[in-house]
Amino acid sequence: MARNSRSGRTATPAEIGDRSKIEKLRALRLSDEAARQAAGTWGERSVGEITHRPTGEVFVYSWKGREAPDLEKLPGKRTTAKRADEHVQLTEWLLKHKLEGFEVTLLAWNLSEAEASKRQQARLAEHRAAGDPVVNAAPALVS
């Protein structure tokens, strides 16, 4: 049996099994990341929905990073020129409702700019088809 270097005790079969599961999952994640990078869909963008619960209005948003945006700090943040119009529309909508009653749902992360735009447009189309009140306009596809 393998020895645990920290405590000097022998690892149990359950601990060895857990380690092998973790290694298998890590290998799967790394191979998935490599495949997505090769396909050009890997990046640092995330896509999510911001829903105003009282009215049912939805804003499908794309941002840099994995963490969901802090809605209270969002109106004061600067944004890139590429997303400036969308950011202005979002902040106006948040302030219109006094930053109350919003819920953020993360839909996808680690996407390229083009893939994030495609997912954002697809989600907007789903909401419009369902008759949901959508706040933002469909963004242009990035090629």
C-alpha positions as CSV (number, residue, x, y, z in Angstrom):
1,M,0.0,0.0,0.0
2,A,1.0,3.6,-0.5
3,R,2.2,5.6,2.4
4,N,0.9,9.1,3.2
5,S,3.9,11.2,3.6
6,R,2.3,13.7,6.0
7,S,1.1,11.4,8.7
8,G,3.2,8.3,8.0
9,R,0.2,6.1,7.9
10,T,-0.9,3.8,5.1
11,A,-3.6,5.1,2.7
12,T,-6.9,3.2,2.8
13,P,-8.4,1.7,-0.3
14,A,-11.1,4.3,-0.2
15,E,-8.5,7.1,-0.2
16,I,-6.7,5.5,-3.1
17,G,-10.0,5.2,-4.9
18,D,-10.8,8.8,-4.3
19,R,-7.5,9.9,-5.6
20,S,-7.9,7.8,-8.8
21,K,-11.4,9.3,-9.3
22,I,-10.0,12.8,-8.9
23,E,-7.2,12.0,-11.4
24,K,-9.6,10.6,-13.9
25,L,-11.9,13.7,-13.6
26,R,-8.9,16.0,-13.9
27,A,-7.7,14.2,-17.1
28,L,-11.3,14.5,-18.5
29,R,-11.4,18.2,-17.7
30,L,-7.9,18.8,-19.3
31,S,-8.8,16.9,-22.4
32,D,-12.1,18.8,-22.7
33,E,-10.2,22.1,-22.3
34,A,-7.7,21.1,-24.9
35,A,-10.4,20.1,-27.4
36,R,-12.2,23.4,-26.8
37,Q,-9.0,25.4,-27.2
38,A,-8.3,23.5,-30.5
39,A,-11.8,24.2,-31.7
40,G,-11.5,27.9,-30.9
41,T,-14.3,28.0,-28.3
42,W,-12.1,28.3,-25.2
43,G,-11.7,31.8,-23.7
44,E,-12.4,34.0,-20.7
45,R,-16.0,35.0,-21.3
46,S,-19.1,34.0,-19.4
47,V,-22.7,34.2,-20.3
48,G,-25.6,34.6,-17.9
49,E,-29.1,35.9,-17.3
50,I,-30.1,38.6,-15.1
51,T,-33.8,38.3,-14.2
52,H,-35.9,40.9,-12.5
53,R,-38.2,38.6,-10.5
54,P,-41.1,41.1,-10.0
55,T,-41.6,41.8,-13.7
56,G,-40.1,38.7,-15.3
57,E,-37.8,40.8,-17.5
58,V,-34.6,39.1,-18.6
59,F,-31.2,40.5,-19.7
60,V,-28.8,38.0,-21.2
61,Y,-25.3,39.3,-20.5
62,S,-21.8,38.3,-21.4
63,W,-18.8,39.4,-19.3
64,K,-15.1,38.7,-18.8
65,G,-14.3,36.1,-16.1
66,R,-16.2,33.4,-14.4
67,E,-17.6,35.2,-11.4
68,A,-21.1,36.5,-11.8
69,P,-21.2,40.3,-11.9
70,D,-21.9,42.2,-8.7
71,L,-25.0,44.1,-9.7
72,E,-24.6,46.8,-7.1
73,K,-21.1,47.7,-8.4
74,L,-21.9,47.2,-12.1
75,P,-23.3,50.7,-12.8
76,G,-20.0,52.4,-11.7
77,K,-17.7,50.1,-13.7
78,R,-16.1,50.9,-17.0
79,T,-16.4,48.5,-19.8
80,T,-14.8,47.7,-23.1
81,A,-15.9,49.7,-26.2
82,K,-17.1,46.5,-27.8
83,R,-19.7,45.9,-25.1
84,A,-20.3,49.6,-24.1
85,D,-23.8,49.9,-25.6
86,E,-24.9,46.7,-23.9
87,H,-23.4,47.8,-20.6
88,V,-25.1,51.1,-20.7
89,Q,-28.5,49.4,-21.5
90,L,-27.9,47.0,-18.6
91,T,-27.0,49.7,-16.0
92,E,-30.0,51.9,-17.0
93,W,-32.3,48.9,-16.5
94,L,-30.7,48.1,-13.2
95,L,-31.0,51.6,-11.9
96,K,-34.6,51.9,-13.3
97,H,-35.6,49.1,-10.8
98,K,-33.3,50.6,-8.0
99,L,-31.1,47.4,-8.1
100,E,-33.8,45.4,-6.3
101,G,-35.4,42.0,-7.1
102,F,-32.6,40.8,-9.4
103,E,-31.3,37.2,-9.8
104,V,-28.2,36.3,-11.7
105,T,-27.9,32.8,-13.3
106,L,-24.6,31.6,-14.8
107,L,-25.2,29.8,-18.1
108,A,-21.7,29.1,-19.5
109,W,-18.1,30.1,-18.8
110,N,-14.6,29.8,-20.3
111,L,-15.9,30.7,-23.7
112,S,-14.3,32.6,-26.6
113,E,-15.7,36.0,-27.6
114,A,-17.4,34.4,-30.7
115,E,-18.8,31.4,-28.7
116,A,-20.1,33.7,-26.0
117,S,-21.9,35.8,-28.6
118,K,-23.4,32.7,-30.2
119,R,-24.7,31.4,-26.9
120,Q,-26.0,34.8,-25.9
121,Q,-28.0,35.2,-29.2
122,A,-29.3,31.6,-28.9
123,R,-30.6,32.3,-25.3
124,L,-32.1,35.6,-26.4
125,A,-33.9,33.8,-29.3
126,E,-35.3,31.2,-26.8
127,H,-36.7,33.9,-24.5
128,R,-38.2,35.8,-27.4
129,A,-39.8,32.6,-28.8
130,A,-41.3,31.8,-25.4
131,G,-42.7,35.4,-25.2
132,D,-40.6,36.4,-22.2
133,P,-39.9,40.1,-21.8
134,V,-36.3,40.6,-23.0
135,V,-34.6,43.9,-22.2
136,N,-31.5,43.7,-24.4
137,A,-31.2,43.7,-28.1
138,A,-29.5,40.8,-29.9
139,P,-25.7,41.4,-30.2
140,A,-24.0,41.2,-33.5
141,L,-22.1,37.9,-34.1
142,V,-18.3,38.2,-33.7
143,S,-16.4,36.5,-36.5
